[in-house]
Amino acid sequence: MTDLATDLKQEFEWAMNLCLESYEVLADGRSFERSDRDEYAIGIFQKLYDTVDELPPCLIATTEEFRAAAPQSFQRTLEEKIRLVGPDLAPGNAAEFLEVLNSEFDARPR
């Protein structure tokens, strides 16, 4: 298992790239258009990616404990939260994202 910071960067980058690649080519064949949701999410994922290295060690430790206790449940919860990023979930940085993730994961039965 890789460290949490590396995993988060990979997840945020993958999700941002998915949004970047989700577009519709317009009738002129040269222009494209992304959904408003994808446009919004791209900026959030970039901010999340850029702030992973600023995560407080105590928040990383708590998250690592959750991940170690129930890896499959943790991964499902992480994927759910990443899918919500956009207008429904707009954390300002990676720490806010982990706080949301941890509160959701902590409330789930394992």
C-alpha distance (Angstrom), angle and dihedral (degrees) to the residues before:
residue distance angle dihedral
M1 . . .
T2 3.79 . .
D3 3.76 122.7 .
L4 3.78 118.8 -80.2
A5 3.81 96.5 -114.6
T6 3.80 91.9 55.1
D7 3.80 91.5 47.0
L8 3.79 92.5 49.4
K9 3.79 92.6 49.5
Q10 3.80 89.8 51.0
E11 3.81 92.4 47.9
F12 3.82 93.5 47.4
E13 3.80 92.7 46.1
W14 3.81 92.2 47.7
A15 3.81 91.8 49.3
M16 3.82 92.0 46.9
N17 3.80 90.9 50.1
L18 3.79 90.5 49.4
C19 3.81 89.2 55.0
L20 3.82 91.3 45.9
E21 3.80 90.7 52.4
S22 3.81 94.4 46.3
Y23 3.76 104.1 92.0
E24 3.76 141.9 121.8
V25 3.79 120.4 -124.4
L26 3.78 109.6 -130.5
A27 3.80 126.0 -130.2
D28 3.82 93.4 -92.6
G29 3.82 88.7 64.6
R30 3.80 92.1 -133.5
S31 3.78 103.5 69.1
F32 3.76 128.8 66.6
E33 3.74 137.8 -166.5
R34 3.81 131.2 -152.4
S35 3.76 124.8 -157.7
D36 3.80 116.7 -99.1
R37 3.79 88.4 -116.0
D38 3.81 93.1 55.6
E39 3.81 92.1 45.8
Y40 3.78 90.3 51.5
A41 3.82 93.8 45.5
I42 3.83 93.8 50.9
G43 3.80 91.3 65.0
I44 3.79 92.6 46.0
F45 3.80 93.3 49.7
Q46 3.80 90.4 49.3
K47 3.82 90.2 52.9
L48 3.80 91.5 46.5
Y49 3.80 91.0 50.2
D50 3.81 92.4 47.0
T51 3.81 93.6 51.6
V52 3.82 100.9 46.8
D53 3.81 91.2 96.4
E54 3.82 89.5 57.0
L55 3.81 94.3 59.4
P56 3.80 112.8 129.2
P57 3.82 112.4 -113.5
C58 3.81 91.9 -125.5
L59 3.83 91.0 56.5
I60 3.79 91.0 48.8
A61 3.81 90.5 49.2
T62 3.81 92.9 50.6
T63 3.78 91.6 48.2
E64 3.81 91.7 47.2
E65 3.81 89.1 53.4
F66 3.80 90.8 54.4
R67 3.78 91.4 46.5
A68 3.82 92.7 49.7
A69 3.81 93.4 46.5
A70 3.82 95.8 54.1
P71 3.81 112.6 3.7
Q72 3.80 97.4 176.3
S73 3.79 94.3 47.2
F74 3.78 90.2 45.3
Q75 3.81 91.8 52.0
R76 3.81 92.0 48.9
T77 3.80 90.6 50.2
L78 3.81 91.5 47.6
E79 3.80 91.4 50.9
E80 3.82 91.4 48.0
K81 3.80 92.0 52.6
I82 3.80 92.7 46.6
R83 3.82 89.9 52.6
L84 3.81 89.2 53.3
V85 3.80 94.8 53.0
G86 3.79 107.7 118.2
P87 3.79 128.3 56.3
D88 3.83 90.9 -15.6
L89 3.82 95.2 51.5
A90 3.79 120.0 19.4
P91 3.79 110.0 166.6
G92 3.78 113.7 -175.9
N93 3.80 94.3 -140.1
A94 3.79 143.6 -1.8
A95 3.81 92.6 -88.3
E96 3.80 91.3 57.7
F97 3.80 89.6 48.3
L98 3.82 91.2 52.4
E99 3.79 91.7 47.3
V100 3.81 89.5 55.4
L101 3.80 90.9 44.6
N102 3.80 93.6 48.3
S103 3.80 94.1 47.2
E104 3.80 90.4 51.1
F105 3.79 93.7 44.6
D106 3.79 93.1 45.5
A107 3.81 90.6 55.0
R108 3.82 94.1 52.8
P109 3.77 124.5 91.7
R110 3.78 111.1 -114.4
